[in-house]
Amino acid sequence: MNYEELYGALAPLEKRIKDLAASLQKNVKSIGKNTENGDLKALAKDLAACQELLKAQESLRGQIQELVEGFDGKEYMESGDYAGQLMELCQEKGVDITGTYPVFEMFPYRVRFDAENQDIYMNRKKVQCMRPASLVQTVRVSQERLKKASFNEQTFLNELSEAYDLAVLKFGKTTGNDLYLLNLYKFLTPMGRFRRDYDQQSFAYDLARLYEFRDSDLTTKDGRRFQFGPCRKQAKAIRILDGEGKEQFLSTIRFFQ
C-alpha cells in the first residue's frame, strides 16, 4: 500500500470522526442546558446519546489505528515506491528533482531519506512527511519563500571576491586564474559552525542568483569583473538552476580587470 491508498482509506474515517465530534459537542451543550433546567428525563436521554457517540468515536479510532499500524513506512521508502511517486509528482508539478534514492536534490534543497527511522531531511532539517504530495508542496512553498527573500548581489560578489583573493594567496595562484568555487566556500565558512548556518546548498542558491548577473555590468568594489567556468571534475561542480529553470554546473570563477 502506498500513502495515497492509505490516505484514501483514512479520509472518510477522519470525516466521520469529525462529524461525531460536532454531534458530541451539541450533545454536551444539551446536557448543560438540561442540567441547569433540572430536566432529568431529557438529561438521561442526552447521557445515553453521549454514550453511543463515544462508542462510535472509539470504534472509528480503532479502525484508524489499525490502518496506521498496518502501514509499513520503512518498506514504502526502501521499495522505491515513495521515490517513484515523488519523481512523478515533481515532473507533473514542474518541480526540479535529480538524484537516486536515498538522496535527491530539489534545488536548492538536498532531500535525504532515512528509511530505518522513517524520517526525511531537507538539508539538515527533519520533516515528518510520509506523503509524497505533501513533500512536493513543502518544497515548492520553501522555494517560493527563497525567491522572495532579499539578495544583495553587490555584497555577495564583494565577499566572494575577497575569498577569491585569499585563495589566490593560499594556493600561490595569480589573479585572473580560475579557482574552484568549492574552495572559496571554505574560505567563506572557515569554521564548522559557520557551515551549519550557511551550508553548501545555500551557497549554491546564492551562486544561482549571482549567475543571473553574469552578462551585466556588475563589478566588485575595486572594479573587477567575474566569470564562471565549468570543469571536467564532476565532484568539483556545483549544480544550480538558472533564471529559466535550466540546469547549469558551475565549477570555477575568476575575477579580472
Secondary structure as a PSIPRED ss2 file (coil, helix, strand):
# PSIPRED VFORMAT (PSIPRED V4.0)

   1 M C   1.000  0.000  0.000
   2 N C   1.000  0.000  0.000
   3 Y H   0.000  1.000  0.000
   4 E H   0.000  1.000  0.000
   5 E H   0.000  1.000  0.000
   6 L H   0.000  1.000  0.000
   7 Y H   0.000  1.000  0.000
   8 G H   0.000  1.000  0.000
   9 A H   0.000  1.000  0.000
  10 L H   0.000  1.000  0.000
  11 A H   0.000  1.000  0.000
  12 P H   0.000  1.000  0.000
  13 L H   0.000  1.000  0.000
  14 E H   0.000  1.000  0.000
  15 K H   0.000  1.000  0.000
  16 R H   0.000  1.000  0.000
  17 I H   0.000  1.000  0.000
  18 K H   0.000  1.000  0.000
  19 D H   0.000  1.000  0.000
  20 L H   0.000  1.000  0.000
  21 A H   0.000  1.000  0.000
  22 A H   0.000  1.000  0.000
  23 S H   0.000  1.000  0.000
  24 L H   0.000  1.000  0.000
  25 Q H   0.000  1.000  0.000
  26 K H   0.000  1.000  0.000
  27 N H   0.000  1.000  0.000
  28 V H   0.000  1.000  0.000
  29 K H   0.000  1.000  0.000
  30 S H   0.000  1.000  0.000
  31 I H   0.000  1.000  0.000
  32 G H   0.000  1.000  0.000
  33 K H   0.000  1.000  0.000
  34 N H   0.000  1.000  0.000
  35 T H   0.000  1.000  0.000
  36 E H   0.000  1.000  0.000
  37 N H   0.000  1.000  0.000
  38 G C   1.000  0.000  0.000
  39 D C   1.000  0.000  0.000
  40 L H   0.000  1.000  0.000
  41 K H   0.000  1.000  0.000
  42 A H   0.000  1.000  0.000
  43 L H   0.000  1.000  0.000
  44 A H   0.000  1.000  0.000
  45 K H   0.000  1.000  0.000
  46 D H   0.000  1.000  0.000
  47 L H   0.000  1.000  0.000
  48 A H   0.000  1.000  0.000
  49 A H   0.000  1.000  0.000
  50 C H   0.000  1.000  0.000
  51 Q H   0.000  1.000  0.000
  52 E H   0.000  1.000  0.000
  53 L H   0.000  1.000  0.000
  54 L H   0.000  1.000  0.000
  55 K H   0.000  1.000  0.000
  56 A H   0.000  1.000  0.000
  57 Q H   0.000  1.000  0.000
  58 E H   0.000  1.000  0.000
  59 S H   0.000  1.000  0.000
  60 L H   0.000  1.000  0.000
  61 R H   0.000  1.000  0.000
  62 G H   0.000  1.000  0.000
  63 Q H   0.000  1.000  0.000
  64 I H   0.000  1.000  0.000
  65 Q H   0.000  1.000  0.000
  66 E H   0.000  1.000  0.000
  67 L H   0.000  1.000  0.000
  68 V H   0.000  1.000  0.000
  69 E H   0.000  1.000  0.000
  70 G C   1.000  0.000  0.000
  71 F C   1.000  0.000  0.000
  72 D C   1.000  0.000  0.000
  73 G H   0.000  1.000  0.000
  74 K H   0.000  1.000  0.000
  75 E H   0.000  1.000  0.000
  76 Y H   0.000  1.000  0.000
  77 M H   0.000  1.000  0.000
  78 E H   0.000  1.000  0.000
  79 S C   1.000  0.000  0.000
  80 G C   1.000  0.000  0.000
  81 D H   0.000  1.000  0.000
  82 Y H   0.000  1.000  0.000
  83 A H   0.000  1.000  0.000
  84 G H   0.000  1.000  0.000
  85 Q H   0.000  1.000  0.000
  86 L H   0.000  1.000  0.000
  87 M H   0.000  1.000  0.000
  88 E H   0.000  1.000  0.000
  89 L H   0.000  1.000  0.000
  90 C H   0.000  1.000  0.000
  91 Q H   0.000  1.000  0.000
  92 E H   0.000  1.000  0.000
  93 K H   0.000  1.000  0.000
  94 G C   1.000  0.000  0.000
  95 V C   1.000  0.000  0.000
  96 D C   1.000  0.000  0.000
  97 I C   1.000  0.000  0.000
  98 T E   0.000  0.000  1.000
  99 G E   0.000  0.000  1.000
 100 T E   0.000  0.000  1.000
 101 Y C   1.000  0.000  0.000
 102 P C   1.000  0.000  0.000
 103 V E   0.000  0.000  1.000
 104 F E   0.000  0.000  1.000
 105 E E   0.000  0.000  1.000
 106 M E   0.000  0.000  1.000
 107 F C   1.000  0.000  0.000
 108 P C   1.000  0.000  0.000
 109 Y E   0.000  0.000  1.000
 110 R E   0.000  0.000  1.000
 111 V E   0.000  0.000  1.000
 112 R E   0.000  0.000  1.000
 113 F E   0.000  0.000  1.000
 114 D E   0.000  0.000  1.000
 115 A C   1.000  0.000  0.000
 116 E C   1.000  0.000  0.000
 117 N C   1.000  0.000  0.000
 118 Q C   1.000  0.000  0.000
 119 D E   0.000  0.000  1.000
 120 I E   0.000  0.000  1.000
 121 Y E   0.000  0.000  1.000
 122 M E   0.000  0.000  1.000
 123 N C   1.000  0.000  0.000
 124 R C   1.000  0.000  0.000
 125 K E   0.000  0.000  1.000
 126 K E   0.000  0.000  1.000
 127 V E   0.000  0.000  1.000
 128 Q C   1.000  0.000  0.000
 129 C C   1.000  0.000  0.000
 130 M C   1.000  0.000  0.000
 131 R C   1.000  0.000  0.000
 132 P H   0.000  1.000  0.000
 133 A H   0.000  1.000  0.000
 134 S H   0.000  1.000  0.000
 135 L H   0.000  1.000  0.000
 136 V H   0.000  1.000  0.000
 137 Q H   0.000  1.000  0.000
 138 T H   0.000  1.000  0.000
 139 V H   0.000  1.000  0.000
 140 R H   0.000  1.000  0.000
 141 V H   0.000  1.000  0.000
 142 S H   0.000  1.000  0.000
 143 Q H   0.000  1.000  0.000
 144 E H   0.000  1.000  0.000
 145 R H   0.000  1.000  0.000
 146 L H   0.000  1.000  0.000
 147 K H   0.000  1.000  0.000
 148 K H   0.000  1.000  0.000
 149 A C   1.000  0.000  0.000
 150 S C   1.000  0.000  0.000
 151 F C   1.000  0.000  0.000
 152 N C   1.000  0.000  0.000
 153 E H   0.000  1.000  0.000
 154 Q H   0.000  1.000  0.000
 155 T H   0.000  1.000  0.000
 156 F H   0.000  1.000  0.000
 157 L H   0.000  1.000  0.000
 158 N H   0.000  1.000  0.000
 159 E H   0.000  1.000  0.000
 160 L H   0.000  1.000  0.000
 161 S H   0.000  1.000  0.000
 162 E H   0.000  1.000  0.000
 163 A H   0.000  1.000  0.000
 164 Y H   0.000  1.000  0.000
 165 D H   0.000  1.000  0.000
 166 L H   0.000  1.000  0.000
 167 A H   0.000  1.000  0.000
 168 V H   0.000  1.000  0.000
 169 L H   0.000  1.000  0.000
 170 K H   0.000  1.000  0.000
 171 F H   0.000  1.000  0.000
 172 G C   1.000  0.000  0.000
 173 K C   1.000  0.000  0.000
 174 T C   1.000  0.000  0.000
 175 T C   1.000  0.000  0.000
 176 G C   1.000  0.000  0.000
 177 N C   1.000  0.000  0.000
 178 D C   1.000  0.000  0.000
 179 L E   0.000  0.000  1.000
 180 Y E   0.000  0.000  1.000
 181 L H   0.000  1.000  0.000
 182 L H   0.000  1.000  0.000
 183 N H   0.000  1.000  0.000
 184 L H   0.000  1.000  0.000
 185 Y H   0.000  1.000  0.000
 186 K H   0.000  1.000  0.000
 187 F H   0.000  1.000  0.000
 188 L H   0.000  1.000  0.000
 189 T C   1.000  0.000  0.000
 190 P C   1.000  0.000  0.000
 191 M C   1.000  0.000  0.000
 192 G H   0.000  1.000  0.000
 193 R H   0.000  1.000  0.000
 194 F H   0.000  1.000  0.000
 195 R H   0.000  1.000  0.000
 196 R H   0.000  1.000  0.000
 197 D H   0.000  1.000  0.000
 198 Y C   1.000  0.000  0.000
 199 D C   1.000  0.000  0.000
 200 Q H   0.000  1.000  0.000
 201 Q H   0.000  1.000  0.000
 202 S H   0.000  1.000  0.000
 203 F H   0.000  1.000  0.000
 204 A H   0.000  1.000  0.000
 205 Y H   0.000  1.000  0.000
 206 D H   0.000  1.000  0.000
 207 L H   0.000  1.000  0.000
 208 A H   0.000  1.000  0.000
 209 R H   0.000  1.000  0.000
 210 L H   0.000  1.000  0.000
 211 Y H   0.000  1.000  0.000
 212 E C   1.000  0.000  0.000
 213 F C   1.000  0.000  0.000
 214 R C   1.000  0.000  0.000
 215 D C   1.000  0.000  0.000
 216 S C   1.000  0.000  0.000
 217 D C   1.000  0.000  0.000
 218 L C   1.000  0.000  0.000
 219 T C   1.000  0.000  0.000
 220 T C   1.000  0.000  0.000
 221 K C   1.000  0.000  0.000
 222 D C   1.000  0.000  0.000
 223 G C   1.000  0.000  0.000
 224 R C   1.000  0.000  0.000
 225 R E   0.000  0.000  1.000
 226 F E   0.000  0.000  1.000
 227 Q E   0.000  0.000  1.000
 228 F E   0.000  0.000  1.000
 229 G E   0.000  0.000  1.000
 230 P C   1.000  0.000  0.000
 231 C C   1.000  0.000  0.000
 232 R C   1.000  0.000  0.000
 233 K C   1.000  0.000  0.000
 234 Q H   0.000  1.000  0.000
 235 A H   0.000  1.000  0.000
 236 K H   0.000  1.000  0.000
 237 A C   1.000  0.000  0.000
 238 I E   0.000  0.000  1.000
 239 R E   0.000  0.000  1.000
 240 I E   0.000  0.000  1.000
 241 L E   0.000  0.000  1.000
 242 D C   1.000  0.000  0.000
 243 G C   1.000  0.000  0.000
 244 E C   1.000  0.000  0.000
 245 G C   1.000  0.000  0.000
 246 K C   1.000  0.000  0.000
 247 E E   0.000  0.000  1.000
 248 Q E   0.000  0.000  1.000
 249 F E   0.000  0.000  1.000
 250 L E   0.000  0.000  1.000
 251 S C   1.000  0.000  0.000
 252 T E   0.000  0.000  1.000
 253 I E   0.000  0.000  1.000
 254 R E   0.000  0.000  1.000
 255 F E   0.000  0.000  1.000
 256 F E   0.000  0.000  1.000
 257 Q C   1.000  0.000  0.000
